[in-house]
Amino acid sequence: MSSIKRDAIKKKWEETDFPLVCETCLGDNPYLRMTAEPHGKKCRICNTPFTVFAWQAGTKGRLKRVEICKSCARAKNVCQVCIYDLDYGLPVAVRDKILREEGGGTQQGGGLSTLATAIPQSDANRSWFNAQQARMIENGELDHNVSTAAHAKLSSVARMEPRYERNLPKLCSFFAKGECNRGANCPFRHEMPRDRNDPFSKQNTKDRFYGTNDPVAKKMIWRRHQIEQAQKKAEAIKDEQDGDERAIATCYVCFDTKDDTTSNIQISEQDLRDYFYSHGEIASVRMHQDKGAFIEYTTGEAAELAIHTMDKQKICGRKILVTWARQPKRGNSRYGIMDGAVAVGGQGGGDARVGEGPVQPMAPPGSSANNNKKDNVSSKDKNDHVATCLPVGFTPSAQVAAAAKARAITTSGLANTGLAAPKPGGGAIRRVGAAGIRGAAPKPYYPSADPNRLGTTAPTK
């Protein structure tokens, strides 16, 4: 049925040949019969009449029909039925939140992405916005590209596998009351509701489209927050156990050894550079035998992007695991930052450290760093070394040793006491002074206890 659009209002009515829907809403049946009703109802968002499509969503699914027009669905890149994102399968609120956090509101060329654009809700502004969207669609200017970091984050939380359980019939209200007499012929599910105040039973198309008051999105955001908190807590516990901290701009690439068919494939440094150079400028690549490699970037953002993009990917047919590298804290190991970096969570296929043991502190002045077994120095020479603070293995002449010893005694404060420098190993501590022992401290003076104050005693004649 073709309608004649003669006035300005009817010219804005939408007529399409096929809906914009996701795979889940189509159902599991590949043979689909779909009905179309031109100008069947108004759009829930813009109130514009549009073509209504209806079909049976799978063998056990219910009858589904589109809820919003195709123009509004293109503006937010969502399905016309479930109002979920077509590229990542996420609610609009979750997608927009990740775009704001990762700076995905701008495209790679620098322009503003239409996904991050807020759609106006007033009638006048929405009419102007719809006209701009229609012009962009006709000219092919409508682009939903996002930044690389935002795409990697969205891909990590995407739910693109079909969820056909969303197509099941709704609950039968008459069955819950005990009044349904249809039996097996009832098109609704004969199950009792779990909770009368369940927030998922009160969902609104407008709220889901604009990303406000969406219970499904709130639950996903809460679950994502709980997972991030658990990961931070696990990393904190890991830091307390091994004393290592996360590297700033270094990632660890672990080669998979569980698959015997690909474990013999050798990955070279050039192969890693070819796959990881697109995420940022690489400062260095250090191969860790045949287990993995450390890739250091010039910025931490490039390393984070490489971890989100290349984790669980394949290089030359061999699977790799990419995670943050660990660097030892000060006083925790003998090696440097890059040499001591290890993989987070033990994904490195073994310990990637090159040395063990705590850092030995520097020997204080006047003491020896080595024991008598390693030093071929006599006890007298050792005492002279302790008193003069000379390095181990250095045997000066007699004049130089005497001058250094005298200078050490002068600077130590023992020159005017006549006492020799104490020998190493401790001993009784004696106070420096003529009497040797200091007398008792004088008693405090209290004026009220003075008998000669204020005429307490008679003056002598």
Sine and cosine of phi, psi and omega as CSV:
sin_phi,cos_phi,sin_psi,cos_psi,sin_omega,cos_omega
0.00,0.00,0.90,-0.43,-0.01,-1.00
-0.98,-0.18,0.78,-0.63,-0.01,-1.00
-0.99,-0.10,0.54,-0.84,0.02,-1.00
-1.00,-0.04,0.89,-0.45,-0.02,-1.00
-0.99,-0.17,0.99,-0.15,-0.03,-1.00
-0.97,-0.24,-0.54,0.84,0.00,-1.00
-1.00,-0.08,0.14,-0.99,-0.07,-1.00
-0.93,0.36,-0.50,0.87,-0.04,-1.00
-0.95,0.32,-0.70,0.71,-0.02,-1.00
-0.94,0.34,-0.38,0.93,0.03,-1.00
-0.93,0.37,-0.38,0.93,0.00,-1.00
-1.00,0.08,-0.14,0.99,0.02,-1.00
-0.91,0.41,0.57,-0.82,-0.14,-0.99
-0.99,-0.17,0.68,-0.73,0.09,-1.00
-0.74,-0.67,0.85,-0.53,-0.02,-1.00
-0.76,-0.65,0.30,-0.95,-0.02,-1.00
-0.99,-0.16,-0.37,0.93,-0.02,-1.00
-0.46,-0.89,0.61,-0.80,-0.05,-1.00
-0.98,0.19,0.22,-0.98,0.05,-1.00
-0.96,-0.28,1.00,-0.06,-0.11,-0.99
-0.77,-0.64,0.28,-0.96,0.00,-1.00
-1.00,-0.03,0.12,-0.99,-0.04,-1.00
-0.94,0.35,-0.54,0.84,0.00,-1.00
-0.91,0.42,-0.68,0.73,-0.03,-1.00
-0.94,0.34,-0.43,0.90,0.05,-1.00
-0.94,0.34,-0.49,0.87,0.03,-1.00
1.00,-0.09,0.06,-1.00,-0.07,-1.00
-1.00,0.00,-0.06,1.00,-0.01,-1.00
-1.00,0.01,0.89,-0.46,-0.02,-1.00
-0.94,0.34,-0.36,0.93,0.01,-1.00
-0.99,-0.13,0.96,-0.27,-0.16,-0.99
-0.89,-0.45,0.73,-0.68,0.10,-0.99
-0.94,-0.33,0.86,-0.51,-0.10,-0.99
-0.83,-0.55,0.70,-0.72,0.05,-1.00
-0.96,-0.29,0.56,-0.83,0.00,-1.00
-0.82,-0.57,0.72,-0.69,0.04,-1.00
-0.83,-0.57,0.97,-0.24,-0.02,-1.00
-0.88,0.47,0.75,-0.66,0.04,-1.00
0.82,0.57,0.70,0.72,-0.07,-1.00
-0.95,0.32,-0.59,0.81,0.01,-1.00
-0.35,-0.94,0.10,-0.99,0.00,-1.00
-1.00,0.04,0.48,-0.88,0.05,-1.00
-0.93,0.36,0.61,-0.79,0.01,-1.00
-0.94,0.34,-0.27,0.96,-0.08,-1.00
-0.97,-0.23,-0.81,0.59,-0.12,-0.99
-0.96,-0.29,-0.01,1.00,0.03,-1.00
0.87,0.49,0.45,0.89,0.03,-1.00
-0.99,-0.12,0.76,-0.65,0.07,-1.00
-0.89,0.46,0.66,-0.75,-0.05,-1.00
-0.56,-0.83,0.12,-0.99,-0.02,-1.00
-0.98,0.21,0.81,-0.59,-0.04,-1.00
-0.99,-0.16,0.83,-0.56,0.04,-1.00
-0.95,-0.30,0.65,-0.76,0.02,-1.00
-0.68,-0.73,0.56,-0.83,-0.01,-1.00
-0.33,-0.95,0.26,-0.97,0.07,-1.00
-1.00,0.01,0.90,-0.45,-0.11,-0.99
-0.99,0.13,0.98,0.20,0.07,-1.00
1.00,-0.04,0.07,-1.00,-0.05,-1.00
-0.94,0.35,-0.57,0.82,-0.01,-1.00
-0.92,-0.40,0.18,0.98,-0.04,-1.00
-1.00,0.05,0.19,-0.98,0.00,-1.00
-1.00,-0.04,0.12,-0.99,0.06,-1.00
-0.97,0.25,0.84,-0.54,-0.04,-1.00
-0.89,-0.46,0.52,-0.85,0.04,-1.00
-0.61,-0.79,0.39,-0.92,-0.04,-1.00
-0.95,0.32,0.51,-0.86,-0.07,-1.00
-0.93,-0.36,-0.48,0.88,-0.01,-1.00
-0.81,-0.59,0.29,-0.96,-0.01,-1.00
-0.97,0.25,0.23,-0.97,-0.05,-1.00
-0.95,0.33,-0.50,0.87,0.02,-1.00
-0.92,0.40,-0.69,0.72,0.04,-1.00
-0.92,0.39,-0.60,0.80,0.03,-1.00
-0.91,0.41,-0.62,0.79,0.05,-1.00
-0.93,0.37,-0.57,0.82,-0.03,-1.00
-0.88,0.47,-0.60,0.80,0.00,-1.00
-0.95,-0.30,0.01,1.00,0.01,-1.00
0.83,0.55,0.80,0.60,-0.04,-1.00
-0.80,-0.60,0.24,-0.97,0.05,-1.00
-0.96,0.26,0.58,-0.82,-0.01,-1.00
-0.96,0.27,-0.21,0.98,-0.05,-1.00
-0.97,-0.25,-0.87,0.49,-0.09,-1.00
-1.00,-0.02,-0.17,0.99,0.01,-1.00
0.86,0.51,0.60,0.80,0.11,-0.99
-0.97,-0.24,0.44,-0.90,0.00,-1.00
-0.88,0.47,0.66,-0.75,-0.05,-1.00
-0.98,0.19,-0.42,0.91,-0.06,-1.00
-1.00,0.00,-0.52,0.85,-0.10,-1.00
-0.83,-0.55,-0.12,0.99,0.02,-1.00
0.92,0.39,0.50,0.87,-0.05,-1.00
-0.92,-0.39,0.43,-0.90,0.14,-0.99
-0.89,0.45,0.38,-0.93,-0.06,-1.00
-0.89,0.45,-0.62,0.78,-0.02,-1.00
-0.90,0.44,-0.66,0.75,0.01,-1.00
-0.93,0.38,-0.69,0.72,0.00,-1.00
-0.89,0.45,-0.72,0.69,-0.01,-1.00
-0.92,0.40,-0.55,0.84,0.03,-1.00
-0.91,0.42,-0.68,0.73,0.03,-1.00
-0.92,0.38,-0.60,0.80,0.03,-1.00
-0.90,0.44,-0.63,0.78,0.04,-1.00
-0.94,0.35,-0.62,0.79,-0.01,-1.00
-0.94,0.34,-0.64,0.77,-0.07,-1.00
-1.00,-0.06,0.11,0.99,-0.01,-1.00
0.92,0.39,0.56,0.83,-0.04,-1.00
-1.00,0.04,0.17,0.99,0.00,-1.00
-0.97,0.24,-0.19,0.98,0.01,-1.00
-0.92,-0.40,0.56,-0.83,0.01,-1.00
-0.99,0.16,0.08,-1.00,0.02,-1.00
-0.92,0.39,-0.50,0.87,0.03,-1.00
-0.99,0.16,-0.15,0.99,0.04,-1.00
0.96,-0.29,-0.18,0.98,-0.01,-1.00
-0.98,0.18,0.18,-0.98,-0.01,-1.00
-0.99,0.13,0.78,-0.62,0.00,-1.00
-0.97,0.23,0.64,-0.77,-0.02,-1.00
-0.95,0.32,-0.35,0.94,0.04,-1.00
-0.92,0.39,-0.58,0.81,-0.03,-1.00
-1.00,0.06,-0.01,1.00,-0.01,-1.00
-0.99,0.17,0.78,-0.63,0.02,-1.00
-0.98,0.19,0.80,-0.60,-0.01,-1.00
-0.99,0.14,0.79,-0.61,0.00,-1.00
-0.92,0.40,0.45,-0.89,-0.05,-1.00
-0.95,-0.32,-0.25,0.97,0.04,-1.00
-0.98,0.22,0.37,-0.93,-0.08,-1.00
-0.91,0.42,-0.74,0.68,-0.06,-1.00
-0.91,0.40,-0.73,0.68,-0.01,-1.00
-0.93,0.37,-0.57,0.82,0.01,-1.00
-0.94,0.35,-0.57,0.82,0.05,-1.00
-0.90,0.43,-0.68,0.74,0.04,-1.00
-0.91,0.42,-0.64,0.76,-0.01,-1.00
-0.91,0.41,-0.66,0.75,0.01,-1.00
-0.91,0.42,-0.59,0.80,0.05,-1.00
-0.91,0.41,-0.65,0.76,0.05,-1.00
-0.91,0.42,-0.64,0.77,0.02,-1.00
-0.91,0.42,-0.65,0.76,0.02,-1.00
-0.90,0.43,-0.64,0.77,0.03,-1.00
-0.91,0.42,-0.66,0.75,0.03,-1.00
-0.91,0.41,-0.60,0.80,0.02,-1.00
-0.92,0.40,-0.67,0.74,0.01,-1.00
-0.91,0.42,-0.62,0.79,-0.01,-1.00
-1.00,0.07,-0.07,1.00,-0.02,-1.00
0.95,0.31,0.46,0.89,-0.03,-1.00
-0.99,-0.12,-0.11,0.99,-0.02,-1.00
-0.97,0.25,0.90,-0.43,-0.09,-1.00
-0.76,-0.65,0.73,-0.68,-0.01,-1.00
-0.94,-0.34,0.44,0.90,0.00,-1.00
-0.94,0.34,0.57,-0.82,0.04,-1.00
-0.82,-0.57,0.15,-0.99,0.00,-1.00
-0.93,0.38,0.31,-0.95,-0.04,-1.00
-0.91,0.40,-0.64,0.77,0.01,-1.00
-0.91,0.42,-0.67,0.74,0.03,-1.00
-0.92,0.40,-0.62,0.79,0.03,-1.00
-0.90,0.44,-0.64,0.77,0.02,-1.00
-0.91,0.41,-0.63,0.77,0.01,-1.00
-0.93,0.36,-0.66,0.75,0.02,-1.00
-0.92,0.39,-0.59,0.81,0.02,-1.00
-0.91,0.40,-0.52,0.85,-0.01,-1.00
-0.95,0.32,-0.43,0.90,0.00,-1.00
-0.93,-0.36,0.15,0.99,-0.05,-1.00
-0.93,0.38,0.50,-0.87,0.05,-1.00
-0.80,-0.60,0.98,0.19,-0.09,-1.00
-1.00,-0.06,-0.17,0.99,0.05,-1.00
-0.95,0.31,0.64,-0.77,-0.04,-1.00
-0.89,0.45,0.66,-0.75,0.05,-1.00
-0.88,-0.47,0.99,0.10,-0.10,-1.00
-0.96,0.30,-0.21,0.98,0.05,-1.00
-0.93,0.38,-0.28,0.96,0.07,-1.00
-0.96,0.28,-0.24,0.97,-0.01,-1.00
-1.00,-0.03,0.02,1.00,-0.02,-1.00
-0.91,0.42,0.45,-0.89,0.03,-1.00
-0.88,0.48,0.39,-0.92,0.02,-1.00
-0.97,0.23,0.23,-0.97,-0.04,-1.00
-0.95,0.32,0.57,-0.82,0.01,-1.00
-1.00,0.09,0.88,-0.47,-0.02,-1.00
-0.95,0.32,-0.52,0.85,0.04,-1.00
-0.94,0.34,-0.55,0.84,0.06,-1.00
-0.92,0.39,-0.60,0.80,0.03,-1.00
-0.91,0.42,-0.50,0.87,0.04,-1.00
-1.00,0.05,-0.17,0.99,-0.05,-1.00
0.98,0.17,0.45,0.89,-0.08,-1.00
-0.87,-0.50,0.05,1.00,-0.03,-1.00
-0.98,0.20,0.82,-0.58,-0.01,-1.00
-0.91,-0.41,0.23,0.97,0.00,-1.00
-0.99,0.12,-0.48,0.88,0.00,-1.00
0.94,0.34,-0.77,-0.64,-0.03,-1.00
-0.95,0.30,-0.28,0.96,0.00,-1.00
-1.00,0.10,-0.02,1.00,0.00,-1.00
-0.95,0.31,0.78,-0.62,-0.01,-1.00
-0.97,0.24,-0.09,1.00,-0.01,-1.00
-0.97,-0.23,0.26,-0.97,-0.04,-1.00
-0.99,0.15,0.70,-0.71,0.05,-1.00
-1.00,-0.09,0.98,0.19,0.04,-1.00
-0.66,-0.75,0.50,-0.87,0.03,-1.00
-0.99,0.12,0.65,-0.76,0.04,-1.00
-0.91,0.41,0.58,-0.82,-0.03,-1.00
-0.96,0.28,-0.73,0.68,-0.06,-1.00
-0.66,-0.76,0.76,-0.65,0.00,-1.00
-0.93,0.38,-0.54,0.84,-0.02,-1.00
-0.99,-0.17,0.49,0.87,0.01,-1.00
-0.91,0.41,0.83,-0.55,-0.02,-1.00
-0.92,0.39,-0.36,0.93,-0.01,-1.00
-0.96,0.29,-0.27,0.96,0.03,-1.00
-0.99,0.12,-0.13,0.99,-0.01,-1.00
-0.85,-0.52,0.98,0.19,0.00,-1.00
-0.90,-0.43,0.59,-0.81,-0.08,-1.00
-0.86,-0.51,0.66,-0.75,-0.02,-1.00
-0.91,0.41,-0.66,0.75,0.00,-1.00
-0.91,0.42,-0.68,0.73,0.02,-1.00
-0.89,0.46,-0.64,0.77,0.01,-1.00
-0.94,0.35,-0.59,0.81,-0.01,-1.00
-0.94,0.35,-0.69,0.72,-0.01,-1.00
-1.00,0.09,-0.14,0.99,0.03,-1.00
0.97,0.23,0.55,0.84,0.02,-1.00
-0.80,-0.60,0.67,-0.74,0.05,-1.00
0.82,0.57,0.68,0.73,0.03,-1.00
-0.98,-0.18,0.94,-0.35,-0.04,-1.00
-0.91,0.42,-0.55,0.83,0.02,-1.00
-0.91,0.41,-0.69,0.72,0.02,-1.00
-0.91,0.41,-0.63,0.77,0.02,-1.00
-0.89,0.46,-0.64,0.77,0.01,-1.00
-0.92,0.39,-0.65,0.76,0.01,-1.00
-0.92,0.39,-0.65,0.76,0.03,-1.00
-0.91,0.41,-0.65,0.76,0.03,-1.00
-0.90,0.43,-0.68,0.74,0.00,-1.00
-0.92,0.40,-0.62,0.78,0.05,-1.00
-0.91,0.42,-0.62,0.79,0.04,-1.00
-0.91,0.41,-0.64,0.77,0.02,-1.00
-0.91,0.42,-0.63,0.78,0.02,-1.00
-0.91,0.42,-0.67,0.74,0.02,-1.00
-0.90,0.43,-0.64,0.77,0.04,-1.00
-0.91,0.42,-0.64,0.77,0.03,-1.00
-0.91,0.42,-0.63,0.78,0.05,-1.00
-0.91,0.41,-0.67,0.75,0.05,-1.00
-0.90,0.44,-0.63,0.78,0.03,-1.00
-0.91,0.41,-0.65,0.76,0.03,-1.00
-0.91,0.42,-0.63,0.78,0.04,-1.00
-0.92,0.40,-0.61,0.79,0.04,-1.00
-0.91,0.42,-0.66,0.75,0.05,-1.00
-0.91,0.42,-0.62,0.78,0.03,-1.00
-0.90,0.43,-0.63,0.78,0.03,-1.00
-0.90,0.43,-0.63,0.78,0.01,-1.00
-0.93,0.36,-0.51,0.86,-0.05,-1.00
-0.98,0.22,-0.77,0.64,-0.07,-1.00
-0.99,-0.16,-0.14,0.99,0.05,-1.00
0.95,0.30,0.21,0.98,0.00,-1.00
-0.98,-0.18,0.34,-0.94,0.04,-1.00
-0.79,-0.61,0.31,-0.95,-0.07,-1.00
-0.96,0.30,0.66,-0.76,0.04,-1.00
-0.93,0.36,0.41,-0.91,-0.10,-1.00
-0.98,0.20,-0.73,0.68,-0.10,-0.99
-0.68,-0.73,0.51,0.86,-0.05,-1.00
-0.84,-0.54,0.75,-0.66,0.07,-1.00
-0.89,-0.45,0.47,-0.88,-0.01,-1.00
-0.94,-0.34,0.81,-0.59,0.00,-1.00
-0.97,-0.24,0.91,-0.42,-0.01,-1.00
-0.98,-0.20,0.76,-0.65,0.04,-1.00
-1.00,0.07,0.75,-0.66,-0.05,-1.00
-0.93,0.36,0.77,-0.64,0.02,-1.00
-0.91,-0.42,0.02,1.00,-0.03,-1.00
-0.98,0.21,-0.51,0.86,-0.01,-1.00
-1.00,0.04,0.92,-0.39,-0.04,-1.00
-0.94,0.35,-0.42,0.91,-0.04,-1.00
-0.96,0.29,-0.42,0.91,-0.03,-1.00
-0.91,-0.42,0.01,1.00,-0.05,-1.00
-0.94,0.35,-0.36,0.93,-0.01,-1.00
-1.00,0.04,-0.03,1.00,0.02,-1.00
-0.97,0.23,0.80,-0.60,-0.02,-1.00
-1.00,-0.06,0.77,-0.64,0.05,-1.00
-0.95,-0.32,0.86,-0.51,-0.06,-1.00
-1.00,-0.04,0.13,-0.99,0.03,-1.00
-0.91,0.42,-0.60,0.80,0.01,-1.00
-0.91,0.41,-0.58,0.81,0.05,-1.00
-0.89,0.45,-0.66,0.75,0.02,-1.00
-0.91,0.42,-0.65,0.76,0.02,-1.00
-0.91,0.42,-0.59,0.81,-0.01,-1.00
-0.92,0.40,-0.54,0.84,-0.05,-1.00
-1.00,-0.02,-0.43,0.90,-0.11,-0.99
-0.96,-0.27,-0.09,1.00,-0.07,-1.00
-0.95,0.32,-0.41,0.91,-0.08,-1.00
-0.96,0.29,-0.22,0.98,-0.03,-1.00
-1.00,-0.02,-0.24,0.97,0.01,-1.00
0.31,-0.95,0.05,-1.00,-0.01,-1.00
-0.97,0.25,0.80,-0.60,-0.03,-1.00
-1.00,-0.03,0.80,-0.60,0.04,-1.00
-0.99,0.11,-0.69,0.72,-0.02,-1.00
-0.33,-0.95,0.38,-0.93,0.08,-1.00
-0.76,-0.65,0.86,-0.51,-0.03,-1.00
-0.88,-0.47,0.90,-0.43,-0.01,-1.00
-0.97,0.23,0.73,-0.69,0.04,-1.00
-0.97,-0.24,0.97,0.22,-0.06,-1.00
0.80,0.60,-0.76,-0.65,0.04,-1.00
-0.95,-0.32,0.31,0.95,-0.03,-1.00
-1.00,-0.10,-0.53,0.85,-0.06,-1.00
0.03,-1.00,-0.35,-0.94,-0.03,-1.00
-0.35,-0.94,0.46,-0.89,0.10,-0.99
-0.97,-0.23,0.82,-0.57,0.01,-1.00
-0.90,-0.44,0.89,-0.45,-0.02,-1.00
-0.97,-0.25,0.81,-0.58,0.06,-1.00
-0.99,-0.17,0.21,-0.98,0.03,-1.00
-0.98,0.17,-0.36,0.93,0.01,-1.00
-0.75,-0.67,0.45,-0.89,0.04,-1.00
-0.95,0.32,-0.48,0.88,0.02,-1.00
-0.91,0.42,-0.61,0.79,0.03,-1.00
-0.91,0.40,-0.64,0.77,0.03,-1.00
-0.91,0.40,-0.65,0.76,0.03,-1.00
-0.91,0.42,-0.64,0.77,0.04,-1.00
-0.90,0.43,-0.64,0.77,0.03,-1.00
-0.90,0.43,-0.58,0.81,0.00,-1.00
-0.93,0.37,-0.70,0.72,-0.02,-1.00
-0.94,0.35,-0.52,0.86,-0.11,-0.99
-1.00,0.03,-0.67,0.74,-0.16,-0.99
-0.99,-0.13,-0.07,1.00,-0.01,-1.00
-0.91,0.41,0.74,-0.68,0.02,-1.00
0.90,0.43,0.47,0.89,0.11,-0.99
-0.99,-0.12,0.02,-1.00,-0.03,-1.00
-0.86,-0.50,0.68,-0.73,0.09,-1.00
-0.84,-0.55,0.87,-0.49,-0.04,-1.00
0.85,0.53,0.49,0.87,0.01,-1.00
1.00,0.05,0.00,1.00,-0.02,-1.00
-0.93,-0.36,0.73,-0.69,-0.04,-1.00
-0.96,0.28,0.59,-0.81,0.01,-1.00
-0.80,-0.61,0.44,-0.90,0.10,-1.00
-0.86,-0.51,0.83,-0.55,-0.08,-1.00
-0.91,-0.41,0.77,-0.63,0.01,-1.00
-0.51,-0.86,0.07,-1.00,0.01,-1.00
-0.95,0.31,0.62,-0.79,0.10,-1.00
-0.99,0.10,0.34,-0.94,0.01,-1.00
-0.93,-0.37,0.60,-0.80,0.09,-1.00
-0.83,-0.55,0.62,-0.78,-0.07,-1.00
-0.94,0.34,0.60,-0.80,0.13,-0.99
-0.97,0.26,0.25,-0.97,-0.01,-1.00
-0.91,0.41,0.75,-0.66,0.00,-1.00
1.00,0.07,0.16,0.99,-0.04,-1.00
-0.95,-0.30,-0.30,0.95,-0.02,-1.00
-0.38,-0.93,0.18,-0.98,-0.05,-1.00
-1.00,-0.05,-0.22,0.97,-0.16,-0.99
-0.99,-0.14,0.12,-0.99,-0.02,-1.00
-0.99,0.13,-0.11,-0.99,-0.11,-0.99
-0.93,0.37,-0.80,0.60,-0.07,-1.00
-0.95,0.30,-0.55,0.83,-0.03,-1.00
-0.95,0.31,-0.45,0.89,-0.07,-1.00
-0.98,-0.20,0.15,0.99,-0.03,-1.00
-0.94,0.34,0.67,-0.74,0.04,-1.00
-0.77,-0.64,0.24,-0.97,-0.03,-1.00
-0.99,0.15,0.52,-0.85,0.03,-1.00
-0.96,0.27,0.68,-0.73,0.09,-1.00
0.95,0.30,0.23,0.97,0.05,-1.00
0.95,0.32,0.47,0.88,-0.01,-1.00
-1.00,0.08,0.05,1.00,-0.06,-1.00
-0.98,0.17,0.10,0.99,0.00,-1.00
0.94,0.35,0.44,0.90,-0.06,-1.00
0.71,-0.70,0.11,-0.99,-0.04,-1.00
-0.97,0.24,0.80,-0.60,-0.02,-1.00
-1.00,-0.08,0.19,0.98,0.02,-1.00
-0.97,0.25,0.46,-0.89,0.01,-1.00
-0.94,-0.34,-0.08,1.00,0.02,-1.00
-0.51,-0.86,0.27,-0.96,-0.03,-1.00
-0.68,-0.73,0.30,-0.95,0.05,-1.00
0.99,-0.15,0.48,-0.88,0.00,-1.00
-0.96,0.27,0.31,-0.95,0.04,-1.00
-0.95,0.31,0.79,-0.62,0.06,-1.00
-0.97,0.23,0.80,-0.59,-0.02,-1.00
-0.93,0.38,0.41,-0.91,0.03,-1.00
-0.92,0.39,0.66,-0.75,-0.01,-1.00
-0.90,0.44,0.74,-0.68,0.01,-1.00
-0.93,0.36,0.33,-0.94,0.02,-1.00
-0.87,0.48,0.74,-0.68,0.03,-1.00
1.00,-0.08,0.04,1.00,0.01,-1.00
-0.81,-0.58,0.26,-0.97,-0.04,-1.00
-0.97,-0.24,0.63,-0.78,-0.01,-1.00
-1.00,0.09,-0.31,0.95,-0.04,-1.00
-0.91,-0.41,0.38,-0.93,0.00,-1.00
-1.00,0.07,0.03,-1.00,-0.06,-1.00
-0.93,0.36,-0.38,0.92,0.00,-1.00
-0.94,0.33,-0.53,0.85,-0.02,-1.00
-1.00,0.00,-0.34,0.94,-0.03,-1.00
-0.99,-0.17,0.81,-0.58,0.08,-1.00
-1.00,-0.05,0.84,0.54,-0.05,-1.00
-0.82,-0.57,0.66,-0.75,0.01,-1.00
-0.95,0.31,0.20,-0.98,-0.03,-1.00
-0.92,0.39,-0.59,0.81,0.01,-1.00
-0.92,0.39,-0.69,0.73,0.04,-1.00
-0.91,0.42,-0.53,0.85,0.01,-1.00
-0.93,0.36,-0.66,0.75,0.04,-1.00
-0.90,0.43,-0.64,0.77,0.06,-1.00
-0.89,0.45,-0.59,0.81,0.02,-1.00
-0.92,0.40,-0.64,0.77,0.01,-1.00
-0.90,0.43,-0.66,0.75,-0.07,-1.00
-0.96,0.29,-0.52,0.85,-0.09,-1.00
-0.98,-0.20,-0.05,1.00,0.05,-1.00
0.85,0.53,0.72,0.69,0.02,-1.00
-1.00,-0.10,0.49,-0.87,0.02,-1.00
-0.92,0.38,0.39,-0.92,-0.03,-1.00
-0.94,0.35,0.67,-0.74,0.03,-1.00
1.00,0.01,-0.06,1.00,-0.02,-1.00
-0.98,-0.20,0.85,-0.52,-0.01,-1.00
-0.89,-0.46,0.99,-0.10,-0.01,-1.00
-0.98,0.22,0.08,-1.00,0.05,-1.00
-0.96,0.29,0.13,-0.99,-0.06,-1.00
-0.92,0.40,-0.65,0.76,-0.01,-1.00
-0.91,0.41,-0.68,0.74,-0.01,-1.00
-0.92,0.39,-0.65,0.76,0.01,-1.00
-0.91,0.42,-0.66,0.75,0.01,-1.00
-0.91,0.41,-0.67,0.74,0.01,-1.00
-0.91,0.42,-0.65,0.76,0.02,-1.00
-0.92,0.39,-0.60,0.80,0.01,-1.00
-0.93,0.36,-0.66,0.75,0.02,-1.00
-0.90,0.43,-0.64,0.77,0.02,-1.00
-0.92,0.40,-0.61,0.79,0.02,-1.00
-0.91,0.42,-0.63,0.78,0.02,-1.00
-0.93,0.37,-0.62,0.79,-0.01,-1.00
-0.90,0.43,-0.70,0.72,-0.03,-1.00
-0.97,0.24,-0.27,0.96,-0.02,-1.00
-1.00,0.09,-0.15,0.99,0.02,-1.00
1.00,0.02,0.16,0.99,-0.01,-1.00
-0.97,-0.22,0.14,0.99,-0.08,-1.00
-0.94,0.35,-0.59,0.81,-0.08,-1.00
-1.00,-0.09,0.03,1.00,-0.03,-1.00
-0.99,-0.12,-0.36,0.93,-0.06,-1.00
0.98,0.18,0.09,1.00,0.02,-1.00
-1.00,-0.09,0.52,-0.86,0.04,-1.00
-1.00,0.09,0.30,-0.95,0.03,-1.00
-0.90,0.43,0.67,-0.75,-0.02,-1.00
-0.92,0.40,0.56,-0.83,0.03,-1.00
-0.98,0.21,0.49,-0.87,0.04,-1.00
-0.92,0.40,0.57,-0.82,-0.01,-1.00
0.90,-0.43,-0.05,1.00,0.05,-1.00
1.00,0.01,-0.36,-0.93,-0.06,-1.00
0.70,-0.72,-0.02,-1.00,0.00,-1.00
-0.93,0.37,0.67,-0.74,0.02,-1.00
-1.00,-0.08,0.86,-0.51,0.01,-1.00
-0.94,-0.35,0.64,-0.77,0.02,-1.00
-0.98,0.18,0.60,-0.80,-0.01,-1.00
-1.00,0.08,0.79,-0.61,0.03,-1.00
0.28,-0.96,0.25,-0.97,-0.03,-1.00
-0.93,0.37,-0.72,0.69,-0.03,-1.00
-0.98,0.22,-0.34,0.94,0.01,-1.00
1.00,0.07,-0.67,0.74,0.00,-1.00
-0.82,-0.57,0.76,-0.65,-0.02,-1.00
-0.97,0.23,0.64,-0.77,-0.02,-1.00
-0.95,0.31,0.06,-1.00,-0.03,-1.00
-0.94,0.34,0.46,-0.89,0.00,-1.00
-0.95,0.31,0.61,-0.79,-0.01,-1.00
-0.91,0.42,0.52,-0.86,-0.01,-1.00
-0.96,0.28,0.49,-0.87,0.03,-1.00
-0.94,0.35,0.48,-0.88,-0.03,-1.00
-0.99,-0.15,0.84,-0.54,0.07,-1.00
-0.91,-0.41,0.88,-0.48,-0.03,-1.00
-0.87,0.49,-0.54,0.84,-0.01,-1.00
-0.93,0.36,-0.33,0.94,0.01,-1.00
-1.00,-0.09,0.05,1.00,-0.01,-1.00
-1.00,0.08,0.90,-0.45,-0.03,-1.00
-0.94,0.34,-0.36,0.93,-0.03,-1.00
-1.00,0.00,0.17,0.99,-0.08,-1.00
-0.99,-0.16,0.71,-0.71,0.10,-1.00
0.87,0.49,0.56,0.83,0.12,-0.99
0.93,0.37,0.58,0.82,0.03,-1.00
-0.95,0.32,-0.39,0.92,0.04,-1.00
-0.88,-0.47,0.49,-0.87,-0.01,-1.00
-0.93,0.36,0.66,-0.75,0.00,-1.00
-0.93,0.35,0.55,-0.84,0.01,-1.00
-0.99,0.14,0.65,-0.76,0.00,-1.00
-1.00,-0.10,0.00,0.00,0.00,0.00
